[in-house]
Amino acid sequence: MNDFQLLANELSSLRNEEEGRRFIQENHKEEQFQYFFQFLKYKSEEKGVPLAKIVANSRINRNYVYNITSGIKKMPGRDKIIALCIAAEMDFAELNEALMLGGKQTINPHDPRDVWIVICINNKISDVLKVNLFLEEKGCAPINI
């Protein structure tokens, strides 16, 4: 069960004002993001990963990445989000949050391709080319960049 599902389960059991205040206090996030591009910019700054490195490691066309990060392209495809998260050195939870913000399906533990992608993320592989070679080795479709 992911963090969102755990929070949703906890939220469904709240019965009074005291429990509501406690829940809000424990789960309030300083940064609230409406779009994926806001989250990407915040995480890349937080991790100290320059945009030029994200462009290089994501293997996505530079102009397309700049259109995403400037907010012109607010809803990139799932594979583009995954590639940018890998290049921005995000972890599993951050990737799932990015996918949710992008309106895309989160990581599916029943999809072998998603599992292999997470293994790459957990091993801190931040170059999408290396991830794609690994996916092809496992007989899975590469990340479409």
C-alpha positions in Angstrom: 0.0 0.0 0.0 1.4 3.4 -1.0 1.6 6.5 1.2 -1.5 8.0 -0.4 -3.6 4.9 0.2 -2.4 4.7 3.9 -3.4 8.4 4.4 -6.7 7.8 2.7 -7.4 4.8 5.0 -6.5 6.9 8.0 -8.6 9.8 6.8 -11.7 7.6 6.4 -11.5 6.7 10.1 -11.5 10.3 11.4 -14.5 10.9 13.7 -14.1 14.1 15.5 -12.4 17.6 15.5 -9.5 16.5 17.7 -8.6 13.6 15.3 -9.0 16.0 12.3 -6.6 18.6 13.8 -4.0 15.8 14.6 -4.3 14.4 11.1 -3.8 17.8 9.5 -0.9 18.6 11.8 0.9 15.3 11.1 0.3 15.3 7.4 0.5 18.9 6.3 3.1 19.5 3.7 4.9 22.8 3.5 5.1 22.7 -0.3 1.8 22.1 -2.2 2.1 21.4 -5.9 -0.7 21.6 -8.4 1.4 20.5 -11.4 4.2 18.1 -12.1 6.5 20.8 -13.4 6.3 22.6 -10.0 7.3 19.4 -8.2 10.1 18.7 -10.7 11.6 22.1 -10.2 11.3 21.9 -6.4 12.9 18.5 -6.2 15.7 19.3 -8.6 16.6 22.3 -6.5 16.2 20.4 -3.3 18.6 17.7 -4.6 21.0 20.1 -6.3 20.5 18.5 -9.7 20.8 21.2 -12.4 18.3 21.4 -15.2 21.1 20.8 -17.7 21.9 17.5 -16.1 18.2 16.5 -16.1 18.0 17.3 -19.8 21.1 15.2 -20.5 20.2 12.2 -18.4 16.5 12.1 -19.4 17.5 12.0 -23.0 14.4 14.1 -23.8 14.7 16.9 -26.3 16.0 20.0 -24.5 13.2 22.3 -25.8 10.5 19.8 -24.7 12.0 19.7 -21.2 12.1 23.5 -21.0 8.5 23.7 -22.1 7.7 21.3 -19.2 9.7 23.2 -16.6 8.4 26.5 -17.7 4.8 25.3 -17.4 4.0 25.6 -21.1 3.5 21.8 -21.3 1.7 21.0 -18.1 0.7 17.4 -18.7 3.5 15.4 -20.2 3.1 11.7 -20.8 3.8 9.0 -18.2 7.1 7.9 -19.7 8.3 11.5 -20.0 7.5 12.0 -16.3 9.3 8.8 -15.4 12.3 9.8 -17.5 12.5 13.2 -15.9 12.1 11.8 -12.4 14.9 9.3 -13.0 17.2 12.1 -14.3 16.3 14.3 -11.3 17.4 11.4 -9.0 14.0 11.0 -7.4 13.2 8.0 -5.2 10.2 5.6 -5.5 7.9 7.8 -3.3 8.8 10.9 -5.2 8.2 9.2 -8.6 4.8 8.1 -7.5 3.9 11.6 -6.2 5.1 13.0 -9.6 3.0 10.6 -11.5 -0.1 11.5 -9.4 0.6 15.2 -9.9 0.9 14.5 -13.7 -2.5 12.7 -13.7 -0.9 9.4 -14.6 -1.0 5.9 -13.3 1.4 5.4 -10.4 3.8 2.5 -10.3 2.0 -0.8 -10.8 3.6 -3.6 -8.7 2.0 -6.1 -11.1 3.7 -4.7 -14.2 7.2 -6.2 -14.7 8.3 -3.0 -16.6 7.4 -0.8 -13.6 9.1 -3.2 -11.2 12.4 -3.1 -13.3 12.1 0.7 -13.4 11.9 0.9 -9.6 14.9 -1.4 -9.3 16.9 1.0 -11.4 15.7 3.9 -9.3 16.5 2.1 -6.1 20.0 1.5 -7.5 20.3 5.2 -8.1 20.6 4.9 -11.9 19.9 8.4 -13.1 20.6 8.0 -16.9 17.6 6.9 -18.8 19.7 5.3 -21.5 21.1 2.9 -18.9 17.5 2.2 -17.6 16.4 1.6 -21.2 19.2 -0.9 -21.8 18.3 -2.7 -18.6 14.6 -2.8 -19.6 15.5 -4.2 -23.1 17.7 -6.8 -21.4 14.6 -7.9 -19.4 12.4 -8.1 -22.5 10.4 -4.9 -21.6 9.6 -1.9 -23.6 12.0 1.0 -23.1 10.9 4.3 -21.6 9.5 6.2 -24.6 11.4 9.5 -24.7 
